[in-house]
């Protein structure tokens, strides 16, 4: 698995995961569990979005575009 993005908001992370799945990618949903409002306690960079290594390159490009669009609203 490879991290393709880090998202600061759990709701945004879930939305991105759903969108990536709609495009046929297979991201891991790590947004469930843990303490509410407490993400990535070691680095503080947000919720990691992970996909299989063979999908990472294409998925990273799509995720960046989707995040730009989601954050612009």
PDB file of N, CA, C and O in Angstrom:
ATOM      1  N   UNK A   1       0.845  -1.179   0.000  1.00  0.00           N
ATOM      2  CA  UNK A   1       0.000   0.000   0.000  1.00  0.00           C
ATOM      3  C   UNK A   1       0.891   1.243   0.000  1.00  0.00           C
ATOM      4  O   UNK A   1       1.982   1.254   0.571  1.00  0.00           O
ATOM      5  N   UNK A   2       0.396   2.271  -0.651  1.00  0.00           N
ATOM      6  CA  UNK A   2       1.144   3.518  -0.754  1.00  0.00           C
ATOM      7  C   UNK A   2       0.222   4.693  -0.433  1.00  0.00           C
ATOM      8  O   UNK A   2      -0.931   4.730  -0.862  1.00  0.00           O
ATOM      9  N   UNK A   3       0.747   5.643   0.322  1.00  0.00           N
ATOM     10  CA  UNK A   3      -0.021   6.844   0.648  1.00  0.00           C
ATOM     11  C   UNK A   3       0.038   7.783  -0.550  1.00  0.00           C
ATOM     12  O   UNK A   3       1.121   8.142  -1.012  1.00  0.00           O
ATOM     13  N   UNK A   4      -1.138   8.181  -1.054  1.00  0.00           N
ATOM     14  CA  UNK A   4      -1.186   9.085  -2.205  1.00  0.00           C
ATOM     15  C   UNK A   4      -1.572  10.504  -1.810  1.00  0.00           C
ATOM     16  O   UNK A   4      -1.354  11.445  -2.573  1.00  0.00           O
ATOM     17  N   UNK A   5      -2.147  10.658  -0.619  1.00  0.00           N
ATOM     18  CA  UNK A   5      -2.568  11.982  -0.152  1.00  0.00           C
ATOM     19  C   UNK A   5      -2.782  11.931   1.352  1.00  0.00           C
ATOM     20  O   UNK A   5      -2.943  10.861   1.939  1.00  0.00           O
ATOM     21  N   UNK A   6      -2.779  13.103   1.959  1.00  0.00           N
ATOM     22  CA  UNK A   6      -3.149  13.245   3.372  1.00  0.00           C
ATOM     23  C   UNK A   6      -4.216  14.323   3.441  1.00  0.00           C
ATOM     24  O   UNK A   6      -4.052  15.421   2.909  1.00  0.00           O
ATOM     25  N   UNK A   7      -5.305  13.988   4.103  1.00  0.00           N
ATOM     26  CA  UNK A   7      -6.466  14.875   4.143  1.00  0.00           C
ATOM     27  C   UNK A   7      -6.730  15.277   5.593  1.00  0.00           C
ATOM     28  O   UNK A   7      -6.796  14.411   6.465  1.00  0.00           O
ATOM     29  N   UNK A   8      -6.883  16.581   5.868  1.00  0.00           N
ATOM     30  CA  UNK A   8      -7.032  17.040   7.247  1.00  0.00           C
ATOM     31  C   UNK A   8      -8.384  16.740   7.892  1.00  0.00           C
ATOM     32  O   UNK A   8      -8.482  16.687   9.118  1.00  0.00           O
ATOM     33  N   UNK A   9      -9.414  16.545   7.092  1.00  0.00           N
ATOM     34  CA  UNK A   9     -10.780  16.412   7.602  1.00  0.00           C
ATOM     35  C   UNK A   9     -11.318  15.001   7.346  1.00  0.00           C
ATOM     36  O   UNK A   9     -11.287  14.538   6.206  1.00  0.00           O
ATOM     37  N   UNK A  10     -11.810  14.307   8.378  1.00  0.00           N
ATOM     38  CA  UNK A  10     -12.343  12.948   8.187  1.00  0.00           C
ATOM     39  C   UNK A  10     -13.483  12.874   7.171  1.00  0.00           C
ATOM     40  O   UNK A  10     -13.564  11.906   6.415  1.00  0.00           O
ATOM     41  N   UNK A  11     -14.355  13.868   7.139  1.00  0.00           N
ATOM     42  CA  UNK A  11     -15.462  13.859   6.173  1.00  0.00           C
ATOM     43  C   UNK A  11     -14.929  13.998   4.747  1.00  0.00           C
ATOM     44  O   UNK A  11     -15.430  13.349   3.829  1.00  0.00           O
ATOM     45  N   UNK A  12     -13.929  14.833   4.567  1.00  0.00           N
ATOM     46  CA  UNK A  12     -13.316  15.005   3.255  1.00  0.00           C
ATOM     47  C   UNK A  12     -12.592  13.722   2.841  1.00  0.00           C
ATOM     48  O   UNK A  12     -12.625  13.335   1.673  1.00  0.00           O
ATOM     49  N   UNK A  13     -11.943  13.070   3.796  1.00  0.00           N
ATOM     50  CA  UNK A  13     -11.259  11.808   3.507  1.00  0.00           C
ATOM     51  C   UNK A  13     -12.261  10.750   3.043  1.00  0.00           C
ATOM     52  O   UNK A  13     -12.007  10.036   2.073  1.00  0.00           O
ATOM     53  N   UNK A  14     -13.393  10.651   3.732  1.00  0.00           N
ATOM     54  CA  UNK A  14     -14.423   9.678   3.333  1.00  0.00           C
ATOM     55  C   UNK A  14     -14.955   9.983   1.941  1.00  0.00           C
ATOM     56  O   UNK A  14     -15.153   9.074   1.134  1.00  0.00           O
ATOM     57  N   UNK A  15     -15.187  11.261   1.658  1.00  0.00           N
ATOM     58  CA  UNK A  15     -15.683  11.669   0.339  1.00  0.00           C
ATOM     59  C   UNK A  15     -14.676  11.326  -0.754  1.00  0.00           C
ATOM     60  O   UNK A  15     -15.056  10.853  -1.826  1.00  0.00           O
ATOM     61  N   UNK A  16     -13.406  11.560  -0.488  1.00  0.00           N
ATOM     62  CA  UNK A  16     -12.365  11.242  -1.465  1.00  0.00           C
ATOM     63  C   UNK A  16     -12.287   9.739  -1.703  1.00  0.00           C
ATOM     64  O   UNK A  16     -12.151   9.298  -2.844  1.00  0.00           O
ATOM     65  N   UNK A  17     -12.371   8.955  -0.642  1.00  0.00           N
ATOM     66  CA  UNK A  17     -12.332   7.495  -0.771  1.00  0.00           C
ATOM     67  C   UNK A  17     -13.496   7.000  -1.620  1.00  0.00           C
ATOM     68  O   UNK A  17     -13.309   6.148  -2.489  1.00  0.00           O
ATOM     69  N   UNK A  18     -14.690   7.523  -1.380  1.00  0.00           N
ATOM     70  CA  UNK A  18     -15.868   7.130  -2.170  1.00  0.00           C
ATOM     71  C   UNK A  18     -15.674   7.513  -3.635  1.00  0.00           C
ATOM     72  O   UNK A  18     -15.980   6.723  -4.528  1.00  0.00           O
ATOM     73  N   UNK A  19     -15.170   8.716  -3.882  1.00  0.00           N
ATOM     74  CA  UNK A  19     -14.951   9.167  -5.258  1.00  0.00           C
ATOM     75  C   UNK A  19     -13.916   8.291  -5.967  1.00  0.00           C
ATOM     76  O   UNK A  19     -14.099   7.929  -7.129  1.00  0.00           O
ATOM     77  N   UNK A  20     -12.839   7.955  -5.273  1.00  0.00           N
ATOM     78  CA  UNK A  20     -11.812   7.106  -5.885  1.00  0.00           C
ATOM     79  C   UNK A  20     -12.366   5.721  -6.200  1.00  0.00           C
ATOM     80  O   UNK A  20     -12.039   5.141  -7.235  1.00  0.00           O
ATOM     81  N   UNK A  21     -13.193   5.195  -5.319  1.00  0.00           N
ATOM     82  CA  UNK A  21     -13.830   3.896  -5.586  1.00  0.00           C
ATOM     83  C   UNK A  21     -14.751   3.976  -6.799  1.00  0.00           C
ATOM     84  O   UNK A  21     -14.830   3.030  -7.582  1.00  0.00           O
ATOM     85  N   UNK A  22     -15.446   5.098  -6.956  1.00  0.00           N
ATOM     86  CA  UNK A  22     -16.337   5.278  -8.107  1.00  0.00           C
ATOM     87  C   UNK A  22     -15.557   5.254  -9.421  1.00  0.00           C
ATOM     88  O   UNK A  22     -16.100   4.881 -10.460  1.00  0.00           O
ATOM     89  N   UNK A  23     -14.297   5.648  -9.376  1.00  0.00           N
ATOM     90  CA  UNK A  23     -13.442   5.615 -10.560  1.00  0.00           C
ATOM     91  C   UNK A  23     -12.732   4.271 -10.722  1.00  0.00           C
ATOM     92  O   UNK A  23     -11.934   4.104 -11.644  1.00  0.00           O
ATOM     93  N   UNK A  24     -13.011   3.316  -9.843  1.00  0.00           N
ATOM     94  CA  UNK A  24     -12.459   1.973  -9.981  1.00  0.00           C
ATOM     95  C   UNK A  24     -11.191   1.693  -9.199  1.00  0.00           C
ATOM     96  O   UNK A  24     -10.595   0.626  -9.350  1.00  0.00           O
ATOM     97  N   UNK A  25     -10.769   2.635  -8.365  1.00  0.00           N
ATOM     98  CA  UNK A  25      -9.587   2.408  -7.536  1.00  0.00           C
ATOM     99  C   UNK A  25     -10.002   1.726  -6.235  1.00  0.00           C
ATOM    100  O   UNK A  25     -11.189   1.648  -5.919  1.00  0.00           O
ATOM    101  N   UNK A  26      -9.022   1.234  -5.488  1.00  0.00           N
ATOM    102  CA  UNK A  26      -9.295   0.465  -4.275  1.00  0.00           C
ATOM    103  C   UNK A  26      -8.608   1.054  -3.046  1.00  0.00           C
ATOM    104  O   UNK A  26      -7.720   0.418  -2.478  1.00  0.00           O
ATOM    105  N   UNK A  27      -9.002   2.258  -2.626  1.00  0.00           N
ATOM    106  CA  UNK A  27      -8.386   2.841  -1.430  1.00  0.00           C
ATOM    107  C   UNK A  27      -8.835   2.124  -0.161  1.00  0.00           C
ATOM    108  O   UNK A  27      -9.939   1.584  -0.086  1.00  0.00           O
ATOM    109  N   UNK A  28      -7.952   2.133   0.830  1.00  0.00           N
ATOM    110  CA  UNK A  28      -8.263   1.555   2.133  1.00  0.00           C
ATOM    111  C   UNK A  28      -8.978   2.621   2.953  1.00  0.00           C
ATOM    112  O   UNK A  28      -8.548   3.773   2.980  1.00  0.00           O
ATOM    113  N   UNK A  29     -10.060   2.248   3.617  1.00  0.00           N
ATOM    114  CA  UNK A  29     -10.805   3.202   4.443  1.00  0.00           C
ATOM    115  C   UNK A  29     -10.304   3.118   5.878  1.00  0.00           C
ATOM    116  O   UNK A  29     -10.747   2.272   6.655  1.00  0.00           O
ATOM    117  N   UNK A  30      -9.374   4.007   6.218  1.00  0.00           N
ATOM    118  CA  UNK A  30      -8.818   4.072   7.576  1.00  0.00           C
ATOM    119  C   UNK A  30      -9.494   5.147   8.412  1.00  0.00           C
ATOM    120  O   UNK A  30      -9.032   5.456   9.510  1.00  0.00           O
ATOM    121  N   UNK A  31     -10.587   5.723   7.904  1.00  0.00           N
ATOM    122  CA  UNK A  31     -11.217   6.834   8.619  1.00  0.00           C
ATOM    123  C   UNK A  31     -12.056   6.377   9.793  1.00  0.00           C
ATOM    124  O   UNK A  31     -12.424   7.198  10.635  1.00  0.00           O
ATOM    125  N   UNK A  32     -12.369   5.104   9.877  1.00  0.00           N
ATOM    126  CA  UNK A  32     -13.165   4.593  10.992  1.00  0.00           C
ATOM    127  C   UNK A  32     -12.255   4.261  12.164  1.00  0.00           C
ATOM    128  O   UNK A  32     -11.125   3.811  11.972  1.00  0.00           O
ATOM    129  N   UNK A  33     -12.738   4.481  13.356  1.00  0.00           N
ATOM    130  CA  UNK A  33     -11.968   4.142  14.552  1.00  0.00           C
ATOM    131  C   UNK A  33     -11.134   5.319  15.028  1.00  0.00           C
ATOM    132  O   UNK A  33     -11.139   6.386  14.413  1.00  0.00           O
ATOM    133  N   UNK A  34     -10.433   5.122  16.108  1.00  0.00           N
ATOM    134  CA  UNK A  34      -9.620   6.183  16.676  1.00  0.00           C
ATOM    135  C   UNK A  34     -10.455   7.162  17.470  1.00  0.00           C
ATOM    136  O   UNK A  34     -11.651   6.954  17.676  1.00  0.00           O
ATOM    137  N   UNK A  35      -9.829   8.212  17.907  1.00  0.00           N
ATOM    138  CA  UNK A  35     -10.507   9.238  18.688  1.00  0.00           C
ATOM    139  C   UNK A  35     -11.027  10.335  17.767  1.00  0.00           C
ATOM    140  O   UNK A  35     -10.318  10.743  16.848  1.00  0.00           O
ATOM    141  N   UNK A  36     -12.234  10.818  17.987  1.00  0.00           N
ATOM    142  CA  UNK A  36     -12.784  11.875  17.140  1.00  0.00           C
ATOM    143  C   UNK A  36     -11.912  13.129  17.160  1.00  0.00           C
ATOM    144  O   UNK A  36     -11.503  13.598  18.222  1.00  0.00           O
ATOM    145  N   UNK A  37     -11.637  13.658  15.982  1.00  0.00           N
ATOM    146  CA  UNK A  37     -10.851  14.878  15.879  1.00  0.00           C
ATOM    147  C   UNK A  37      -9.367  14.703  16.124  1.00  0.00           C
ATOM    148  O   UNK A  37      -8.637  15.693  16.187  1.00  0.00           O
ATOM    149  N   UNK A  38      -8.900  13.474  16.264  1.00  0.00           N
ATOM    150  CA  UNK A  38      -7.498  13.224  16.573  1.00  0.00           C
ATOM    151  C   UNK A  38      -6.930  12.318  15.492  1.00  0.00           C
ATOM    152  O   UNK A  38      -7.043  11.095  15.571  1.00  0.00           O
ATOM    153  N   UNK A  39      -6.321  12.926  14.485  1.00  0.00           N
ATOM    154  CA  UNK A  39      -5.797  12.152  13.368  1.00  0.00           C
ATOM    155  C   UNK A  39      -4.284  12.233  13.324  1.00  0.00           C
ATOM    156  O   UNK A  39      -3.704  13.264  13.664  1.00  0.00           O
ATOM    157  N   UNK A  40      -3.655  11.176  12.916  1.00  0.00           N
ATOM    158  CA  UNK A  40      -2.212  11.094  12.719  1.00  0.00           C
ATOM    159  C   UNK A  40      -1.437  11.704  13.890  1.00  0.00           C
ATOM    160  O   UNK A  40      -0.801  12.745  13.727  1.00  0.00           O
ATOM    161  N   UNK A  41      -1.480  11.077  15.058  1.00  0.00           N
ATOM    162  CA  UNK A  41      -0.867  11.651  16.256  1.00  0.00           C
ATOM    163  C   UNK A  41       0.645  11.814  16.167  1.00  0.00           C
ATOM    164  O   UNK A  41       1.222  12.597  16.921  1.00  0.00           O
ATOM    165  N   UNK A  42       1.294  11.093  15.267  1.00  0.00           N
ATOM    166  CA  UNK A  42       2.749  11.157  15.201  1.00  0.00           C
ATOM    167  C   UNK A  42       3.258  12.299  14.330  1.00  0.00           C
ATOM    168  O   UNK A  42       4.273  12.918  14.649  1.00  0.00           O
ATOM    169  N   UNK A  43       2.562  12.579  13.236  1.00  0.00           N
ATOM    170  CA  UNK A  43       3.065  13.578  12.303  1.00  0.00           C
ATOM    171  C   UNK A  43       2.129  14.765  12.106  1.00  0.00           C
ATOM    172  O   UNK A  43       2.568  15.819  11.646  1.00  0.00           O
ATOM    173  N   UNK A  44       0.847  14.616  12.443  1.00  0.00           N
ATOM    174  CA  UNK A  44      -0.097  15.714  12.340  1.00  0.00           C
ATOM    175  C   UNK A  44      -0.364  16.212  10.932  1.00  0.00           C
ATOM    176  O   UNK A  44      -0.748  17.367  10.747  1.00  0.00           O
ATOM    177  N   UNK A  45      -0.168  15.368   9.945  1.00  0.00           N
ATOM    178  CA  UNK A  45      -0.332  15.791   8.555  1.00  0.00           C
ATOM    179  C   UNK A  45      -1.694  15.432   7.994  1.00  0.00           C
ATOM    180  O   UNK A  45      -1.967  15.725   6.830  1.00  0.00           O
ATOM    181  N   UNK A  46      -2.542  14.820   8.764  1.00  0.00           N
ATOM    182  CA  UNK A  46      -3.868  14.465   8.282  1.00  0.00           C
ATOM    183  C   UNK A  46      -4.054  12.976   8.096  1.00  0.00           C
ATOM    184  O   UNK A  46      -3.175  12.172   8.406  1.00  0.00           O
ATOM    185  N   UNK A  47      -5.217  12.632   7.584  1.00  0.00           N
ATOM    186  CA  UNK A  47      -5.585  11.230   7.387  1.00  0.00           C
ATOM    187  C   UNK A  47      -4.944  10.729   6.097  1.00  0.00           C
ATOM    188  O   UNK A  47      -5.173  11.310   5.036  1.00  0.00           O
ATOM    189  N   UNK A  48      -4.153   9.670   6.164  1.00  0.00           N
ATOM    190  CA  UNK A  48      -3.528   9.159   4.940  1.00  0.00           C
ATOM    191  C   UNK A  48      -4.539   8.405   4.079  1.00  0.00           C
ATOM    192  O   UNK A  48      -5.342   7.622   4.588  1.00  0.00           O
ATOM    193  N   UNK A  49      -4.491   8.649   2.778  1.00  0.00           N
ATOM    194  CA  UNK A  49      -5.294   7.917   1.808  1.00  0.00           C
ATOM    195  C   UNK A  49      -4.338   6.934   1.146  1.00  0.00           C
ATOM    196  O   UNK A  49      -3.379   7.327   0.481  1.00  0.00           O
ATOM    197  N   UNK A  50      -4.620   5.640   1.341  1.00  0.00           N
ATOM    198  CA  UNK A  50      -3.712   4.599   0.844  1.00  0.00           C
ATOM    199  C   UNK A  50      -4.392   3.755  -0.224  1.00  0.00           C
ATOM    200  O   UNK A  50      -5.577   3.435  -0.135  1.00  0.00           O
ATOM    201  N   UNK A  51      -3.602   3.402  -1.242  1.00  0.00           N
ATOM    202  CA  UNK A  51      -4.077   2.523  -2.314  1.00  0.00           C
ATOM    203  C   UNK A  51      -2.994   1.486  -2.596  1.00  0.00           C
ATOM    204  O   UNK A  51      -1.845   1.669  -2.195  1.00  0.00           O
ATOM    205  N   UNK A  52      -3.352   0.392  -3.287  1.00  0.00           N
ATOM    206  CA  UNK A  52      -2.327  -0.574  -3.681  1.00  0.00           C
ATOM    207  C   UNK A  52      -1.252   0.108  -4.543  1.00  0.00           C
ATOM    208  O   UNK A  52      -1.552   1.024  -5.309  1.00  0.00           O
ATOM    209  N   UNK A  53      -0.016  -0.342  -4.411  1.00  0.00           N
ATOM    210  CA  UNK A  53       1.109   0.283  -5.114  1.00  0.00           C
ATOM    211  C   UNK A  53       0.898   0.365  -6.620  1.00  0.00           C
ATOM    212  O   UNK A  53       1.281   1.353  -7.245  1.00  0.00           O
ATOM    213  N   UNK A  54       0.292  -0.664  -7.208  1.00  0.00           N
ATOM    214  CA  UNK A  54       0.113  -0.672  -8.663  1.00  0.00           C
ATOM    215  C   UNK A  54      -0.902   0.374  -9.139  1.00  0.00           C
ATOM    216  O   UNK A  54      -0.945   0.687 -10.328  1.00  0.00           O
ATOM    217  N   UNK A  55      -1.707   0.911  -8.241  1.00  0.00           N
ATOM    218  CA  UNK A  55      -2.694   1.943  -8.585  1.00  0.00           C
ATOM    219  C   UNK A  55      -2.213   3.343  -8.218  1.00  0.00           C
ATOM    220  O   UNK A  55      -2.819   4.331  -8.632  1.00  0.00           O
ATOM    221  N   UNK A  56      -1.153   3.437  -7.461  1.00  0.00           N
ATOM    222  CA  UNK A  56      -0.762   4.698  -6.823  1.00  0.00           C
ATOM    223  C   UNK A  56      -0.515   5.840  -7.799  1.00  0.00           C
ATOM    224  O   UNK A  56      -0.991   6.952  -7.568  1.00  0.00           O
ATOM    225  N   UNK A  57       0.205   5.600  -8.869  1.00  0.00           N
ATOM    226  CA  UNK A  57       0.567   6.684  -9.784  1.00  0.00           C
ATOM    227  C   UNK A  57      -0.671   7.339 -10.404  1.00  0.00           C
ATOM    228  O   UNK A  57      -0.818   8.560 -10.356  1.00  0.00           O
ATOM    229  N   UNK A  58      -1.550   6.535 -10.979  1.00  0.00           N
ATOM    230  CA  UNK A  58      -2.764   7.071 -11.606  1.00  0.00           C
ATOM    231  C   UNK A  58      -3.718   7.650 -10.568  1.00  0.00           C
ATOM    232  O   UNK A  58      -4.332   8.693 -10.790  1.00  0.00           O
ATOM    233  N   UNK A  59      -3.834   6.976  -9.449  1.00  0.00           N
ATOM    234  CA  UNK A  59      -4.762   7.401  -8.407  1.00  0.00           C
ATOM    235  C   UNK A  59      -4.320   8.724  -7.780  1.00  0.00           C
ATOM    236  O   UNK A  59      -5.159   9.545  -7.411  1.00  0.00           O
ATOM    237  N   UNK A  60      -3.020   8.932  -7.658  1.00  0.00           N
ATOM    238  CA  UNK A  60      -2.496  10.172  -7.072  1.00  0.00           C
ATOM    239  C   UNK A  60      -2.916  11.385  -7.913  1.00  0.00           C
ATOM    240  O   UNK A  60      -3.325  12.412  -7.373  1.00  0.00           O
ATOM    241  N   UNK A  61      -2.812  11.253  -9.234  1.00  0.00           N
ATOM    242  CA  UNK A  61      -3.198  12.350 -10.130  1.00  0.00           C
ATOM    243  C   UNK A  61      -4.678  12.674  -9.964  1.00  0.00           C
ATOM    244  O   UNK A  61      -5.055  13.840  -9.845  1.00  0.00           O
ATOM    245  N   UNK A  62      -5.514  11.639  -9.958  1.00  0.00           N
ATOM    246  CA  UNK A  62      -6.954  11.836  -9.797  1.00  0.00           C
ATOM    247  C   UNK A  62      -7.271  12.434  -8.426  1.00  0.00           C
ATOM    248  O   UNK A  62      -8.080  13.356  -8.325  1.00  0.00           O
ATOM    249  N   UNK A  63      -6.643  11.915  -7.377  1.00  0.00           N
ATOM    250  CA  UNK A  63      -6.899  12.409  -6.020  1.00  0.00           C
ATOM    251  C   UNK A  63      -6.545  13.889  -5.892  1.00  0.00           C
ATOM    252  O   UNK A  63      -7.278  14.646  -5.256  1.00  0.00           O
ATOM    253  N   UNK A  64      -5.438  14.303  -6.486  1.00  0.00           N
ATOM    254  CA  UNK A  64      -5.049  15.718  -6.429  1.00  0.00           C
ATOM    255  C   UNK A  64      -6.098  16.595  -7.096  1.00  0.00           C
ATOM    256  O   UNK A  64      -6.471  17.639  -6.562  1.00  0.00           O
ATOM    257  N   UNK A  65      -6.577  16.168  -8.271  1.00  0.00           N
ATOM    258  CA  UNK A  65      -7.608  16.939  -8.977  1.00  0.00           C
ATOM    259  C   UNK A  65      -8.913  16.981  -8.187  1.00  0.00           C
ATOM    260  O   UNK A  65      -9.547  18.030  -8.078  1.00  0.00           O
ATOM    261  N   UNK A  66      -9.307  15.838  -7.640  1.00  0.00           N
ATOM    262  CA  UNK A  66     -10.546  15.791  -6.862  1.00  0.00           C
ATOM    263  C   UNK A  66     -10.454  16.669  -5.617  1.00  0.00           C
ATOM    264  O   UNK A  66     -11.404  17.378  -5.286  1.00  0.00           O
ATOM    265  N   UNK A  67      -9.316  16.624  -4.928  1.00  0.00           N
ATOM    266  CA  UNK A  67      -9.146  17.447  -3.725  1.00  0.00           C
ATOM    267  C   UNK A  67      -9.197  18.936  -4.053  1.00  0.00           C
ATOM    268  O   UNK A  67      -9.794  19.715  -3.311  1.00  0.00           O
ATOM    269  N   UNK A  68      -8.572  19.334  -5.161  1.00  0.00           N
ATOM    270  CA  UNK A  68      -8.627  20.744  -5.566  1.00  0.00           C
ATOM    271  C   UNK A  68     -10.074  21.173  -5.770  1.00  0.00           C
ATOM    272  O   UNK A  68     -10.491  22.241  -5.323  1.00  0.00           O
ATOM    273  N   UNK A  69     -10.832  20.317  -6.457  1.00  0.00           N
ATOM    274  CA  UNK A  69     -12.230  20.632  -6.721  1.00  0.00           C
ATOM    275  C   UNK A  69     -13.054  20.656  -5.429  1.00  0.00           C
ATOM    276  O   UNK A  69     -13.888  21.542  -5.240  1.00  0.00           O
ATOM    277  N   UNK A  70     -12.820  19.687  -4.545  1.00  0.00           N
ATOM    278  CA  UNK A  70     -13.571  19.616  -3.287  1.00  0.00           C
ATOM    279  C   UNK A  70     -13.260  20.804  -2.380  1.00  0.00           C
ATOM    280  O   UNK A  70     -14.160  21.337  -1.731  1.00  0.00           O
ATOM    281  N   UNK A  71     -12.014  21.216  -2.329  1.00  0.00           N
ATOM    282  CA  UNK A  71     -11.611  22.310  -1.442  1.00  0.00           C
ATOM    283  C   UNK A  71     -11.988  23.681  -1.994  1.00  0.00           C
ATOM    284  O   UNK A  71     -12.041  24.658  -1.247  1.00  0.00           O
ATOM    285  N   UNK A  72     -12.248  23.758  -3.288  1.00  0.00           N
ATOM    286  CA  UNK A  72     -12.620  25.030  -3.907  1.00  0.00           C
ATOM    287  C   UNK A  72     -14.058  25.422  -3.587  1.00  0.00           C
ATOM    288  O   UNK A  72     -14.446  26.575  -3.776  1.00  0.00           O
ATOM    289  N   UNK A  73     -14.837  24.478  -3.109  1.00  0.00           N
ATOM    290  CA  UNK A  73     -16.261  24.751  -2.839  1.00  0.00           C
ATOM    291  C   UNK A  73     -16.485  25.249  -1.450  1.00  0.00           C
ATOM    292  O   UNK A  73     -17.623  25.523  -1.069  1.00  0.00           O
TER     293      UNK A  73
END
